[in-house]
Amino acid sequence: MNVAYPSPVIREGDLVILHINSQSLQAIKVNPKIKNKNGIFVDYCHQTKYGSFKVGSLVGKAFGSVLQLKDGFINLLHPSSELWTLSLPHRTQILYTTDISMVLLNLELSPGSIVCEAGTGSGSLSHAFMRTVAPTGQLFTFDFHEKRVETARQEFLEHGFLEPLVTVCHRDVCAEGFGLKNKVDAVFLDLPKPWDAVPHAATAFKTRGGRLCSFSPCIEQVQRTCAVLESLGFWEIRTVECLLREYLVRRMALPLIEPRAEEEGGPPRKGAKRKATHGAKLEEFRAVLPAVKATGHTGYLTFATFLPKEEDLKEEGAKGEDRKEEEDRKEGEDRKEEETKEVDKNFPEVMVTSVGATDVSVIVSAAVTTRSEADSSTSNVPDVID
Ligand SMILES: C[S@@+](CC[C@H](N)C(=O)[O-])C[C@H]1O[C@@H](n2cnc3c(N)ncnc32)[C@H](O)[C@@H]1O
């Protein structure tokens, strides 16, 4: 299965997200059999609040289809990085979609970007990174917790994210750095002490610079990180907190209010209150209400730009000059070759006179083929002219 590229039909071994309702998602692997406590393989039955079903029965069903159960229905969804974030097994605190969307945009990522992430944690953000930079980009993700590294590696593999798209490394990035030099476009840090990893990030950036983001729950962490960023010459240092406020647009029906006497043209009555008449007609309208449950503080996102170094720019400029010269030279050669071909096409006989006898048949044959391709009326021209 490949989480990045949806397939239409569920196959054995696939990951399926069960949409029970808007508050409840469950991720299951389509393994028709599981071992029971006696070590015997039995049918794998999955239980939901609407009833149970045999997992093997999902094979061949379409992703997105409805599964009718005894007391209701559920939807069978293809995993996306957003759905995975909402249903993954938590091994650590994770980043959620509101922060993730801000990170992806502000790190200026697109297919082909090279990103470095520490720590991997539960792989929530890693999935979004991989989907964004695929198919030609790369994610290098680091964690110093060996078990988490192993689990993440296995999970990425099962979800179709393979090397070189992702490389999961077991390493303490604060102590040992990333082991990457002039390689990455963006660095993301979700660490207790991000300031210790920032100098290593500076080494990892491509010579033309890049973007950094550090996620920290506490403002004291932000202060220390910003101090180090500034001391290392990072620019555009900006910290944001994403607080999502959702609005619910709902159809509602309310009883019509009894009109006031003055609205009907009568004299105003002292102390008269509007009240809904019992059994009054209901009027339907759309109400817009802020959601009762709002997301609270998750963390602060600090973004910064690593500028290219002056000497690197000069070096890049010199390389660019050399590259340009080489390109100009190649272009000149290509043009000459094209012009020669054009002559071949129009005047094959001219070529005959200019080559040695032994090579003639081959060259003329090629020239005739070219001409016959361009103009089918020449198909009666013999293949080989002696
Ligand atoms: C909060 S979790 C990251 C969660 C991740 N962003 C996600 O969305 O799933 C932080 C991770 O950083 C790792 N970590 C902490 N200090 C580290 C260090 N110095 N080097 C590498 N990993 C580190 C921890 O083991 C932990 O797994």
The ligand as an SDF file (V2000), in Angstrom:
LIG
                    3D

 27 29  0  0  0  0  0  0  0  0999 V2000
    7.4680   15.2600   20.8920 C   0  0  0  0  0  0  0  0  0  0  0  0
    8.3240   14.0260   20.0860 S   0  0  0  0  0  0  0  0  0  0  0  0
    8.2000   14.4700   18.3680 C   0  0  0  0  0  0  0  0  0  0  0  0
    6.8390   14.2200   17.8100 C   0  0  0  0  0  0  0  0  0  0  0  0
    6.7500   14.3840   16.3110 C   0  0  0  0  0  0  0  0  0  0  0  0
    6.9660   15.7510   15.9180 N   0  0  0  0  0  0  0  0  0  0  0  0
    5.4030   13.9060   15.7860 C   0  0  0  0  0  0  0  0  0  0  0  0
    4.6450   14.7380   15.2190 O   0  0  0  0  0  0  0  0  0  0  0  0
    5.0890   12.7270   15.9020 O   0  0  0  0  0  0  0  0  0  0  0  0
    9.9880   14.4110   20.4510 C   0  0  0  0  0  0  0  0  0  0  0  0
   10.9500   13.3040   20.0690 C   0  0  0  0  0  0  0  0  0  0  0  0
   12.2570   13.8370   20.1140 O   0  0  0  0  0  0  0  0  0  0  0  0
   13.1380   12.8350   20.5520 C   0  0  0  0  0  0  0  0  0  0  0  0
   14.3540   13.5190   21.0580 N   0  0  0  0  0  0  0  0  0  0  0  0
   14.4810   14.2820   22.1620 C   0  0  0  0  0  0  0  0  0  0  0  0
   15.7430   14.7630   22.2550 N   0  0  0  0  0  0  0  0  0  0  0  0
   16.4230   14.2890   21.1860 C   0  0  0  0  0  0  0  0  0  0  0  0
   17.7590   14.4320   20.7100 C   0  0  0  0  0  0  0  0  0  0  0  0
   18.6620   15.1470   21.3820 N   0  0  0  0  0  0  0  0  0  0  0  0
   18.1080   13.8050   19.5550 N   0  0  0  0  0  0  0  0  0  0  0  0
   17.2020   13.0720   18.8710 C   0  0  0  0  0  0  0  0  0  0  0  0
   15.9300   12.9010   19.2780 N   0  0  0  0  0  0  0  0  0  0  0  0
   15.5350   13.4980   20.4130 C   0  0  0  0  0  0  0  0  0  0  0  0
   12.3450   12.0670   21.5890 C   0  0  0  0  0  0  0  0  0  0  0  0
   12.8380   10.7440   21.7350 O   0  0  0  0  0  0  0  0  0  0  0  0
   10.9290   12.1180   21.0010 C   0  0  0  0  0  0  0  0  0  0  0  0
   10.6510   10.9380   20.2930 O   0  0  0  0  0  0  0  0  0  0  0  0
  1  2  1  0
  2  3  1  0
  2 10  1  0
  3  4  1  0
  4  5  1  0
  5  6  1  0
  5  7  1  0
  7  8  2  0
  7  9  1  0
 10 11  1  0
 11 12  1  0
 11 26  1  0
 12 13  1  0
 13 14  1  0
 13 24  1  0
 14 15  1  0
 14 23  1  0
 15 16  2  0
 16 17  1  0
 17 18  1  0
 17 23  2  0
 18 19  1  0
 18 20  2  0
 20 21  1  0
 21 22  2  0
 22 23  1  0
 24 25  1  0
 24 26  1  0
 26 27  1  0
M  CHG  2   2   1   9  -1
M  END
$$$$
